[in-house]
Amino acid sequence: MKKTKIVALLLVLGWLAGGARAADWPAWRGPDGTGVSKETAWDATALDAGPKVLWKLNVGPGYSAVSVSGDRLFTMGNRNNEDTVFCLAVDSGKVQWKYTYACPTGSSYPGPRSTPVLDDGRLYTVSREGHVLCLAAADGSVKWQKELMKDMQARNLTWGFASSVRISGKMALINANSAGVALNKETGEPVWTSVPGIGNYSVPTVHKIAGRPTVLLFAQKAFVGVDLSTGKELWAWPWEVSYDINAADPIPVGDRVFISSGYNKGCVLLDVSGAKPQVVWQNASMRNQFSSSVLLDGFIYGIDGNVGKGDLVCLDLATGKEQWRHSVGFGSLIAAGGKLIVLTEAGDLIIVQAKSDGFTQLSAAKGVLGRTCWTAPVLSNGRLYLRNDKGDLVCLNLAK
């Protein structure tokens, strides 16, 4: 066996032997798709002594976040009209493998929008032009590939396809066409597809509603529920937003779903247990342009506002009542250990106690990255990953 093949085999076996860890982040918005990490072994006050940078790398323009499993992470970028899917070592940022294919960079907000998703040794990616790839996570070899516009007759969005893949059972779900597309995750063959058309920028969410597994997603001008097994549309709630941008993911709780959009649209809690959704409450206290909120202990935390200006806001999920707001600028956030990790578009990092009785900052660092930071941060196994639109990816040590 050649030396290069032996080295590659050892790398793969070493990664597989390491296995997944409890605080891995294998998909967009984490293992549960909620933006909430179960990780507790991290230091929320670490930033006060200055951010501890472990490594920094440029992966090319784009907005893809990272997915993490064991000692590897995955992300995407674009250079010279080519997308590249990267597999990096979490401790050093060293490239383990990469896969490159032709895809226009785009003149408006260049690069890919979606985040690679890991499942059962496979990595799923979606480009801004609708290339859907299934790669072997171990070495980047192609398992299958599809094109949403060519193979599914989907129409692209104004700012490009942005939906990451959502894995549910044997299906890979994507927000495309009028109300979603489901592919067999092992072969790429269609399981079902909705009427050809334009979808939206958010990622499908799967939740059991009234005992039925349901795909919740934004269509072009509505919020819809779709039967997971058949793709049949169960109901649609009219929800029109400027520029047809519904980019923040829905948050289901029992038979209710919280949705929010920017451009002064606001938010609503819907009861979707019946044949037609019913409004529980609705207001304009939370207007998520494309930064998804998180739910903790019955309270919604999120960024209210459009790019350029925003407040961190806490709402009571049951009533919609605003508990508090604090000006932080526009940004994105995740939650871990009862705390919020907020990255502003200016590249400032803020860690906040997630409590409904007021804003309490635990630590902060300015200018961790240069503008513009619209990609949500990721915390995994004591490391925090941050990325800006130019493709600068930085790894910070937040371990205790």
ZICOR-V478444 format. One record per backbone hydrogen bond with DSSP energy under -1.0 kcal/mol. CO is the residue of the C=O (numbers start at 1). NH is the residue of the N-H. E is the energy in kcal/mol with one decimal. If there is no record, write none. Layout:
co->(CO:CO)
nh->(NH:NH)
e->(E:E)
This chain:
co->(2:3:4:5:6:7:8:9:10:11:12:13:14:15:21:25:26:27:29:30:35:40:43:45:47:51:52:55:57:61:67:68:69:71:72:73:74:75:77:81:82:83:84:85:86:87:87:88:89:94:97:99:101:105:112:117:119:121:122:123:124:125:127:128:130:131:132:133:134:134:135:136:141:144:146:147:148:148:157:166:168:170:171:172:173:174:174:176:180:181:182:182:183:184:189:192:195:197:205:207:209:212:213:214:215:216:217:221:222:223:224:225:225:226:227:232:235:237:241:242:246:251:253:255:256:257:258:259:261:262:266:267:268:269:269:270:271:278:281:283:287:294:296:298:299:300:301:302:304:306:310:310:311:312:313:314:314:315:316:321:324:326:330:332:334:335:336:338:339:340:341:342:343:344:345:347:347:348:349:350:351:351:352:353:360:363:365:372:378:380:382:383:384:385:386:388:389:391:392:393:394:395:395:396:398)
nh->(6:7:8:9:10:11:12:13:14:15:16:17:18:19:24:68:118:30:35:33:335:42:46:48:50:53:397:395:393:78:74:25:72:90:69:88:67:86:84:103:79:101:77:99:75:96:97:73:93:89:87:85:83:111:63:124:122:137:119:135:117:133:130:161:148:127:146:125:143:144:123:140:136:134:132:151:152:154:160:173:171:185:168:183:166:176:181:180:194:174:191:192:172:188:184:182:178:155:216:214:212:209:228:207:226:205:224:239:219:237:217:234:235:215:231:227:225:223:244:245:202:258:256:272:253:270:251:268:266:265:261:283:259:280:281:257:278:271:269:267:305:301:299:317:296:315:294:313:311:309:328:329:304:326:302:323:324:300:320:316:314:312:345:343:341:37:339:354:336:352:334:350:332:347:373:368:369:344:365:342:362:363:340:355:353:351:349:389:385:383:398:380:396:378:394:391:62:59:388:57:386:54:55:384:43)
e->(-2.1:-2.5:-2.2:-2.4:-2.5:-2.2:-2.2:-2.9:-2.6:-2.0:-2.7:-2.5:-1.5:-1.3:-1.8:-3.2:-3.3:-2.3:-3.0:-1.0:-2.4:-2.1:-1.3:-1.4:-2.1:-1.1:-2.7:-2.5:-3.6:-1.3:-2.4:-1.1:-1.9:-1.9:-2.6:-2.9:-1.9:-2.9:-2.8:-2.0:-2.3:-2.1:-1.6:-2.2:-1.5:-3.4:-1.3:-2.4:-2.8:-2.2:-2.4:-3.1:-2.1:-2.8:-3.3:-2.8:-1.8:-2.4:-2.5:-3.0:-2.1:-2.2:-1.6:-2.0:-2.8:-2.0:-2.5:-2.1:-3.3:-1.4:-3.0:-3.0:-3.0:-2.5:-3.2:-3.3:-1.2:-2.2:-1.7:-3.1:-2.4:-2.8:-2.6:-2.3:-2.4:-1.4:-1.9:-1.4:-2.1:-2.2:-3.2:-1.5:-3.0:-3.1:-3.2:-2.8:-2.6:-2.4:-3.7:-2.6:-2.5:-2.7:-2.1:-2.5:-2.4:-2.5:-2.9:-2.0:-3.1:-3.2:-2.0:-3.1:-1.3:-3.5:-2.6:-3.0:-2.1:-2.8:-2.4:-1.3:-1.3:-2.8:-2.1:-2.7:-3.5:-2.8:-2.6:-2.1:-1.7:-1.5:-2.3:-1.9:-2.2:-3.1:-1.1:-2.3:-2.3:-3.3:-2.5:-2.9:-2.3:-2.7:-1.8:-2.1:-2.8:-2.7:-2.6:-2.8:-2.0:-2.0:-1.3:-2.4:-2.9:-2.2:-1.9:-3.1:-1.1:-2.6:-3.2:-2.5:-2.5:-3.2:-2.9:-2.5:-2.7:-3.4:-1.1:-2.1:-2.4:-2.4:-1.5:-2.7:-2.3:-2.0:-1.9:-2.1:-1.0:-2.8:-2.4:-3.2:-3.3:-1.3:-3.3:-1.6:-2.9:-2.8:-3.1:-2.6:-3.2:-1.7:-3.0:-2.7:-2.9:-1.8:-2.6:-1.7:-1.9:-2.7:-1.5:-2.6:-2.4:-3.2:-1.1:-2.5:-3.7)
